[in-house]
Amino acid sequence: MPPASMGRPEPTPLDTTLRRARPAFVLIVVFSLFVNLLMLVSPLYMMQVFDRVLASGSVETLILLTVVVGFAFLVLGGLETARGRVFNRLGAWLEETLTPELIRAGLARRLAGEPVGAQGLRDLAQVRSFLGGQGIQPLVDAPWVPIFIAVIWLLHPWLGMLALGAAVLLFAVAVANELSTRAPLREANRRSVEAHAGVEAALRNADVVHAMGLLPALTARWHKSGARALDGQERAGDRGSLLVGTSRFLRLFVQSAILGLGAFLVIRGELTAGGMIAGSILLGRALAPVEQAIGAWKQMVAARIAHGRLQALLRAAPAPPPAMELPPPTGRVTVDRVTLLPPGARRGDAPPILKSVSLDVAAGDVLGIVGPSASGKTTLCRLIVGIWRPTAGHVRLDSAEVHAWDRAALGAHIGYLPQDVELFGGTVRDNIARLGAADDGAVIAAARLAGVHDMILHLPDGYNTPVGEAGAVLSAGQRQRVGLARALFGRPRLVVLDEPNANLDAEGEAALVDAMAALKAQGTTVIMVAHRVSVLAHVDKLLLLRDGAVEAFGPREAVLTRLKGPRPVETPAAAPPAQPAAQPAVQPATG
């Protein structure tokens, strides 16, 4: 059995990236070693000045020592600069390497119904800030504390024992800091994430919030999570401040105490004046990393929590295995006994959204999907383009499971227009070209095919008109028409349109009908959800869904005739409100 089956989790992209960064960490350790060794220059210089220069009165010795110390400090400054740059480069490389994986994982969790938003990127920024800032430096300097204590011990054992006791006390304060702030900081962090998610949702629906006066209710809702987050941060901050003050008191007092002890030893003739000064300097250097770590503990805890969330996100959405390169699809779609449960539900917990749905659409056919609201039309579209995976059954494109295709390669052959059309930040041209580099002729061809070319030319800057965030500059109808052009860009073999005329006026609907005729003429497979017969003129087959099951599937005229039966049904508006009889006139395909 593989190691993962014995309880060892598979490494995430974060684990792999950190493993690749080991040479950089080794370089940082080497720099830290020499930085800390060069820190010994200052106390040694003080000892030589007090014990040799002042005793001998040799100016030449003083000049030579000062030159050597100056060179040593120059090297120290260079090493500090190099170490800082390695930290910065490491943080930037980490963010550059992991951002695509986090976008992919966040997208996968979003498609699975979890509102993860951009929290993964915020967590990565938190980790990078910790690596590139001053928070991590006390951690890499702390292992060298015993070196300074050992040197102090060599000056005199009593001084060494005092330094060791002070280090143990400060370490105990650091442990107390961790134990007392871990829980409130973790809870505050969780509440803060929830509060930010709520604010993001409110900003996405700013028009609804403003129109219906929801701001007070949203503010009150934020206080339930946001105020708790602030309370946790305050409690952790208060405890941390107390311990930081305690550590500062201990360091300053012990640094003064070692001077007093050194003076006592000098009086007894067991230590020189230079040794007394050197011991004080060395103790300050030995205790500095521990004190700095206590001061930066909140940042370290936040980075650790962010690291844990990144691991959880990447484990919940592992990267798919490399897909086999398949030839370009012809456009045949087969849905074979597909059942889909709500996200996160198990069999028996909730009724299926789709129930054993089967159909077969030949390449170049145009299929219209009709049915009442909540009958599963949009869900079926999402399954066909591979957004969701069925709980049972198969969705195939050219006989291959739709999820077996490489998404980047398949995306060029699929056009998809969802119900709620949101455009990406950028220009109209950027959106039609699917954010990639494209020939102007291909962009214009897609716009002409969608019947939106003239509308775009009437915009302030034509194809270079910025659409704003989510396309806010354009009207709903304009967004839908630009979204249609985006779906038709590159002559895809399969086009799936979910209520493409929901926001269209008469002119836009006429352009949609013309686009359907052109797609049919060029042999493109089209699957379209519609509520009005006016856009079904070029449909070859109709699928009627009701309560997630196929009620009728077959040639257009046969199903339309079926819709004129004695029972009412919420289907295309132009058809009389009638329901089919108990037995469908056209039996569903078995796939």
LUMLOKE-425163 format. One line per 2 residues: number of its first residue (from 0); their letters; for each residue x, y, z of C-alpha. Coordinates in steps of 0.25 Angstrom, whole numbers, plus 5000, padded with zeros to 4 digits. Layout:
<atoms>
NUM> a> X,Y,Z; ...;
</atoms>
This chain:
<atoms>
0> mp> 5000,5000,5000; 5005,5014,4997;
2> pa> 5009,5022,5009; 4997,5031,5008;
4> sm> 4988,5019,5011; 4996,5017,5025;
6> gr> 4992,5031,5030; 5002,5040,5024;
8> pe> 4995,5051,5016; 4999,5053,5002;
10> pt> 5008,5066,5001; 5001,5078,4997;
12> pl> 5007,5088,4987; 5010,5097,4999;
14> dt> 5019,5085,5004; 5025,5083,4991;
16> tl> 5028,5098,4990; 5034,5099,5003;
18> rr> 5043,5086,5000; 5048,5093,4988;
20> ar> 5052,5105,4996; 5061,5097,5005;
22> pa> 5074,5103,4999; 5069,5117,5002;
24> fv> 5067,5113,5016; 5080,5107,5017;
26> li> 5086,5119,5012; 5079,5127,5022;
28> vv> 5084,5119,5033; 5098,5120,5028;
30> fs> 5097,5135,5027; 5091,5135,5041;
32> lf> 5103,5127,5047; 5113,5138,5042;
34> vn> 5104,5149,5046; 5103,5144,5060;
36> ll> 5118,5141,5060; 5121,5155,5056;
38> ml> 5113,5160,5067; 5124,5156,5076;
40> vs> 5133,5166,5070; 5127,5178,5078;
42> pl> 5129,5172,5092; 5143,5167,5088;
44> ym> 5147,5181,5084; 5142,5186,5097;
46> mq> 5150,5176,5104; 5163,5180,5096;
48> vf> 5161,5195,5098; 5159,5194,5113;
50> dr> 5169,5183,5116; 5180,5186,5106;
52> vl> 5179,5200,5100; 5176,5208,5113;
54> as> 5186,5200,5120; 5197,5202,5110;
56> gs> 5193,5215,5104; 5196,5210,5090;
58> ve> 5189,5218,5080; 5194,5209,5068;
60> tl> 5187,5197,5075; 5174,5205,5076;
62> il> 5175,5210,5061; 5177,5195,5057;
64> lt> 5166,5190,5066; 5157,5200,5061;
66> vv> 5160,5197,5046; 5158,5182,5048;
68> vg> 5145,5185,5055; 5140,5194,5044;
70> fa> 5143,5184,5034; 5136,5173,5042;
72> fl> 5124,5182,5043; 5124,5185,5028;
74> vl> 5123,5170,5026; 5112,5169,5036;
76> gg> 5104,5179,5029; 5106,5172,5016;
78> le> 5102,5159,5022; 5089,5165,5028;
80> ta> 5086,5172,5015; 5088,5159,5007;
82> rg> 5079,5151,5018; 5068,5161,5017;
84> rv> 5068,5160,5001; 5068,5145,5002;
86> fn> 5056,5146,5011; 5049,5156,5002;
88> rl> 5052,5148,4989; 5047,5135,4997;
90> ga> 5034,5142,5000; 5032,5147,4986;
92> wl> 5035,5133,4980; 5026,5126,4989;
94> ee> 5015,5135,4986; 5017,5134,4971;
96> tl> 5018,5119,4971; 5006,5117,4980;
98> tp> 4996,5127,4975; 4992,5119,4962;
100> el> 4990,5107,4971; 4982,5115,4981;
102> ir> 4973,5121,4970; 4971,5107,4965;
104> ag> 4967,5101,4978; 4959,5113,4982;
106> la> 4951,5112,4969; 4949,5097,4971;
108> rr> 4944,5099,4985; 4935,5111,4980;
110> la> 4929,5101,4969; 4927,5091,4980;
112> ge> 4918,5101,4987; 4928,5107,4998;
114> pv> 4929,5122,4999; 4944,5122,5000;
116> ga> 4946,5135,4993; 4960,5141,4992;
118> qg> 4963,5136,5006; 4974,5127,5001;
120> lr> 4981,5139,4995; 4980,5147,5008;
122> dl> 4986,5135,5015; 4998,5134,5006;
124> aq> 5000,5149,5007; 5000,5147,5022;
126> vr> 5011,5136,5021; 5019,5144,5011;
128> sf> 5018,5156,5020; 5024,5148,5032;
130> lg> 5035,5142,5023; 5039,5155,5017;
132> gq> 5037,5164,5029; 5044,5165,5043;
134> gi> 5035,5154,5049; 5044,5142,5045;
136> qp> 5058,5148,5048; 5057,5145,5063;
138> lv> 5054,5130,5060; 5066,5129,5051;
140> da> 5075,5136,5062; 5070,5129,5074;
142> pw> 5078,5116,5071; 5090,5124,5073;
144> vp> 5087,5128,5087; 5095,5117,5094;
146> if> 5107,5122,5087; 5106,5136,5094;
148> ia> 5103,5129,5107; 5115,5120,5105;
150> vi> 5124,5132,5103; 5119,5139,5115;
152> wl> 5122,5126,5123; 5136,5126,5118;
154> lh> 5137,5141,5124; 5133,5135,5137;
156> pw> 5124,5124,5142; 5115,5133,5150;
158> lg> 5112,5142,5139; 5109,5130,5130;
160> ml> 5099,5125,5141; 5092,5138,5142;
162> al> 5091,5139,5126; 5086,5124,5126;
164> ga> 5075,5127,5137; 5071,5140,5129;
166> av> 5069,5132,5116; 5061,5121,5123;
168> ll> 5052,5132,5129; 5050,5139,5116;
170> fa> 5047,5125,5109; 5037,5122,5120;
172> va> 5030,5136,5117; 5030,5132,5102;
174> va> 5023,5119,5105; 5013,5126,5114;
176> ne> 5011,5136,5103; 5008,5124,5093;
178> ls> 4999,5117,5103; 4991,5129,5107;
180> tr> 4989,5135,5093; 4987,5123,5084;
182> ap> 4972,5120,5086; 4967,5135,5086;
184> lr> 4976,5138,5074; 4971,5125,5066;
186> ea> 4956,5129,5070; 4958,5143,5066;
188> nr> 4964,5139,5053; 4952,5130,5050;
190> rs> 4942,5141,5053; 4950,5151,5045;
192> ve> 4949,5142,5033; 4934,5140,5034;
194> ah> 4933,5155,5036; 4941,5158,5023;
196> ag> 4933,5148,5016; 4920,5155,5020;
198> ve> 4925,5169,5016; 4929,5163,5002;
200> aa> 4916,5158,5000; 4909,5171,5004;
202> lr> 4919,5179,4994; 4915,5169,4983;
204> na> 4900,5173,4985; 4902,5188,4988;
206> dv> 4890,5192,4979; 4881,5183,4987;
208> vh> 4887,5187,5000; 4885,5202,4997;
210> am> 4871,5201,4990; 4865,5193,5002;
212> gl> 4872,5200,5013; 4879,5187,5018;
214> lp> 4891,5194,5023; 4887,5195,5038;
216> al> 4883,5180,5037; 4897,5176,5031;
218> ta> 4904,5185,5041; 4897,5178,5052;
220> rw> 4900,5164,5046; 4915,5168,5045;
222> hk> 4915,5172,5060; 4912,5157,5063;
224> sg> 4924,5152,5057; 4933,5164,5055;
226> ar> 4931,5169,5069; 4935,5155,5074;
228> al> 4947,5155,5066; 4951,5169,5071;
230> dg> 4949,5164,5086; 4958,5152,5083;
232> qe> 4969,5161,5078; 4967,5170,5089;
234> ra> 4968,5159,5100; 4981,5153,5092;
236> gd> 4987,5167,5091; 4985,5170,5106;
238> rg> 4991,5157,5110; 5002,5159,5100;
240> sl> 5005,5173,5104; 5006,5168,5119;
242> lv> 5016,5158,5115; 5024,5167,5106;
244> gt> 5025,5177,5117; 5030,5166,5126;
246> sr> 5040,5161,5116; 5045,5176,5115;
248> fl> 5046,5177,5130; 5054,5164,5131;
250> rl> 5064,5167,5120; 5067,5181,5125;
252> fv> 5068,5177,5140; 5077,5165,5136;
254> qs> 5086,5174,5127; 5088,5183,5139;
256> ai> 5089,5172,5149; 5101,5166,5140;
258> lg> 5108,5179,5141; 5106,5179,5156;
260> lg> 5111,5165,5157; 5123,5168,5148;
262> af> 5127,5180,5156; 5126,5171,5168;
264> lv> 5136,5161,5161; 5145,5172,5157;
266> ir> 5146,5177,5171; 5150,5163,5175;
268> ge> 5160,5162,5164; 5153,5151,5157;
270> lt> 5149,5159,5145; 5155,5170,5137;
272> ag> 5147,5183,5134; 5146,5180,5119;
274> gm> 5140,5166,5123; 5130,5173,5131;
276> ia> 5126,5182,5119; 5127,5170,5109;
278> gs> 5118,5162,5118; 5107,5172,5118;
280> il> 5107,5174,5103; 5107,5159,5100;
282> lg> 5095,5157,5110; 5087,5168,5102;
284> ra> 5091,5161,5089; 5087,5147,5095;
286> la> 5073,5151,5100; 5070,5160,5088;
288> pv> 5064,5149,5079; 5055,5143,5090;
290> eq> 5050,5157,5094; 5047,5160,5079;
292> ai> 5040,5147,5077; 5031,5150,5089;
294> ga> 5028,5164,5082; 5025,5158,5069;
296> wk> 5017,5146,5074; 5004,5151,5069;
298> qm> 5009,5152,5055; 5016,5138,5056;
300> va> 5002,5132,5061; 4995,5139,5050;
302> ar> 5005,5133,5040; 5003,5119,5046;
304> ia> 4988,5120,5045; 4989,5124,5031;
306> hg> 4998,5113,5028; 4989,5103,5034;
308> rl> 4977,5109,5025; 4985,5108,5013;
310> qa> 4988,5094,5015; 4974,5091,5018;
312> ll> 4970,5098,5005; 4980,5091,4996;
314> ra> 4977,5077,5003; 4962,5079,5000;
316> ap> 4964,5082,4986; 4976,5074,4981;
318> ap> 4981,5077,4967; 4975,5067,4957;
320> pp> 4984,5057,4950; 4990,5061,4937;
322> am> 4979,5059,4926; 4982,5051,4913;
324> el> 4982,5060,4901; 4970,5056,4893;
326> pp> 4967,5061,4878; 4958,5073,4877;
328> pt> 4943,5069,4880; 4933,5068,4869;
330> gr> 4922,5073,4879; 4914,5060,4882;
332> vt> 4908,5060,4896; 4903,5048,4903;
334> vd> 4897,5048,4917; 4895,5034,4923;
336> rv> 4886,5032,4935; 4891,5044,4942;
338> tl> 4887,5047,4957; 4892,5058,4965;
340> lp> 4890,5061,4980; 4892,5075,4986;
342> pg> 4906,5079,4989; 4910,5072,5002;
344> ar> 4898,5063,5003; 4897,5048,5004;
346> rg> 4887,5039,4998; 4875,5040,5007;
348> da> 4878,5053,5013; 4872,5062,5002;
350> pp> 4864,5059,4989; 4873,5059,4976;
352> il> 4874,5071,4968; 4874,5062,4955;
354> ks> 4869,5048,4955; 4874,5038,4945;
356> vs> 4874,5048,4933; 4878,5042,4920;
358> ld> 4880,5049,4906; 4888,5048,4894;
360> va> 4891,5061,4885; 4898,5058,4872;
362> ag> 4909,5067,4867; 4903,5079,4860;
364> dv> 4890,5078,4867; 4883,5089,4874;
366> lg> 4876,5085,4887; 4866,5093,4895;
368> iv> 4863,5091,4909; 4850,5095,4915;
370> gp> 4843,5093,4928; 4838,5099,4941;
372> sa> 4846,5107,4950; 4856,5098,4959;
374> sg> 4854,5086,4950; 4869,5085,4948;
376> kt> 4872,5092,4935; 4883,5100,4940;
378> tl> 4889,5088,4947; 4889,5080,4935;
380> cr> 4896,5091,4927; 4907,5091,4938;
382> li> 4909,5076,4937; 4910,5077,4922;
384> vg> 4921,5087,4922; 4928,5080,4934;
386> iw> 4926,5090,4945; 4920,5079,4954;
388> rp> 4922,5064,4955; 4910,5055,4955;
390> ta> 4907,5047,4967; 4904,5035,4958;
392> gh> 4904,5033,4943; 4913,5039,4932;
394> vr> 4914,5052,4924; 4922,5049,4912;
396> ld> 4927,5058,4901; 4931,5050,4888;
398> sa> 4930,5037,4897; 4940,5042,4907;
400> ev> 4936,5047,4921; 4936,5062,4921;
402> ha> 4945,5062,4933; 4955,5053,4925;
404> wd> 4959,5065,4916; 4969,5075,4920;
406> ra> 4961,5087,4924; 4971,5098,4917;
408> al> 4971,5090,4904; 4956,5087,4905;
410> ga> 4952,5101,4908; 4955,5106,4895;
412> hi> 4945,5097,4889; 4934,5101,4898;
414> gy> 4925,5113,4899; 4917,5115,4912;
416> lp> 4908,5126,4916; 4902,5125,4930;
418> qd> 4889,5131,4935; 4896,5142,4943;
420> ve> 4906,5148,4934; 4918,5155,4940;
422> lf> 4929,5161,4932; 4944,5162,4936;
424> gg> 4951,5175,4939; 4957,5180,4926;
426> tv> 4952,5184,4913; 4941,5179,4904;
428> rd> 4951,5173,4895; 4958,5166,4907;
430> ni> 4945,5159,4911; 4942,5154,4897;
432> ar> 4956,5149,4895; 4954,5141,4908;
434> lg> 4966,5150,4915; 4976,5144,4905;
436> aa> 4984,5150,4893; 4975,5149,4881;
438> dd> 4975,5154,4867; 4966,5166,4865;
440> ga> 4959,5159,4854; 4955,5147,4863;
442> vi> 4949,5156,4873; 4941,5164,4863;
444> aa> 4936,5151,4856; 4931,5146,4870;
446> ar> 4924,5159,4872; 4918,5159,4858;
448> la> 4913,5145,4860; 4907,5149,4873;
450> gv> 4901,5161,4867; 4907,5171,4876;
452> hd> 4918,5177,4867; 4909,5190,4864;
454> mi> 4905,5191,4879; 4920,5191,4883;
456> lh> 4924,5202,4873; 4914,5211,4879;
458> lp> 4921,5210,4893; 4930,5222,4897;
460> dg> 4943,5214,4893; 4937,5203,4884;
462> yn> 4944,5190,4887; 4954,5197,4897;
464> tp> 4943,5202,4906; 4946,5198,4920;
466> vg> 4934,5189,4926; 4937,5192,4941;
468> ea> 4937,5182,4952; 4928,5170,4948;
470> ga> 4924,5178,4936; 4917,5189,4944;
472> vl> 4918,5200,4933; 4909,5192,4924;
474> sa> 4894,5189,4925; 4890,5175,4928;
476> gq> 4886,5173,4914; 4899,5178,4909;
478> rq> 4906,5169,4918; 4898,5157,4913;
480> rv> 4901,5161,4899; 4916,5162,4901;
482> gl> 4916,5149,4909; 4909,5143,4897;
484> ar> 4921,5148,4888; 4931,5142,4898;
486> al> 4924,5129,4898; 4925,5129,4882;
488> fg> 4939,5133,4882; 4948,5124,4874;
490> rp> 4937,5116,4867; 4935,5106,4879;
492> rl> 4929,5092,4876; 4920,5092,4887;
494> vv> 4912,5104,4892; 4903,5104,4905;
496> ld> 4894,5116,4907; 4886,5117,4920;
498> ep> 4874,5126,4917; 4882,5135,4908;
500> na> 4871,5144,4905; 4867,5147,4920;
502> nl> 4871,5162,4919; 4870,5164,4904;
504> da> 4861,5174,4897; 4855,5171,4883;
506> eg> 4867,5175,4876; 4876,5166,4885;
508> ea> 4867,5154,4883; 4866,5156,4868;
510> al> 4882,5156,4868; 4881,5143,4877;
512> vd> 4872,5136,4867; 4881,5140,4856;
514> am> 4893,5135,4864; 4886,5121,4866;
516> aa> 4884,5120,4851; 4899,5123,4848;
518> lk> 4904,5113,4859; 4894,5102,4853;
520> aq> 4899,5105,4839; 4914,5103,4843;
522> gt> 4911,5090,4850; 4913,5095,4864;
524> tv> 4906,5087,4875; 4897,5096,4883;
526> im> 4889,5094,4896; 4880,5105,4901;
528> va> 4871,5107,4913; 4859,5116,4909;
530> hr> 4846,5120,4914; 4841,5126,4901;
532> vs> 4838,5119,4888; 4842,5131,4880;
534> vl> 4857,5127,4882; 4854,5112,4879;
536> ah> 4852,5114,4864; 4865,5107,4860;
538> vd> 4864,5096,4871; 4865,5081,4866;
540> kl> 4861,5075,4879; 4854,5079,4892;
542> ll> 4856,5073,4906; 4845,5075,4916;
544> lr> 4850,5074,4930; 4841,5074,4942;
546> dg> 4846,5072,4957; 4859,5068,4952;
548> av> 4854,5057,4943; 4852,5055,4928;
550> ea> 4838,5057,4924; 4839,5058,4909;
552> fg> 4851,5057,4900; 4851,5057,4885;
554> pr> 4849,5065,4872; 4844,5079,4874;
556> ea> 4830,5078,4868; 4827,5066,4875;
558> vl> 4831,5071,4888; 4823,5085,4886;
560> tr> 4811,5077,4882; 4813,5069,4895;
562> lk> 4813,5082,4902; 4799,5086,4897;
564> gp> 4793,5074,4905; 4782,5076,4916;
566> rp> 4792,5078,4928; 4798,5092,4930;
568> ve> 4813,5094,4931; 4822,5105,4933;
570> tp> 4829,5105,4919; 4832,5114,4908;
572> aa> 4823,5126,4909; 4817,5126,4895;
574> ap> 4812,5112,4897; 4798,5110,4903;
576> pa> 4799,5107,4918; 4796,5092,4917;
578> qp> 4802,5079,4923; 4806,5066,4916;
580> aa> 4798,5054,4919; 4803,5043,4929;
582> qp> 4811,5036,4918; 4820,5044,4910;
584> av> 4818,5045,4895; 4833,5043,4893;
586> qp> 4841,5034,4902; 4854,5039,4908;
588> at> 4867,5034,4902; 4875,5024,4910;
590> g> 4888,5030,4906;
</atoms>
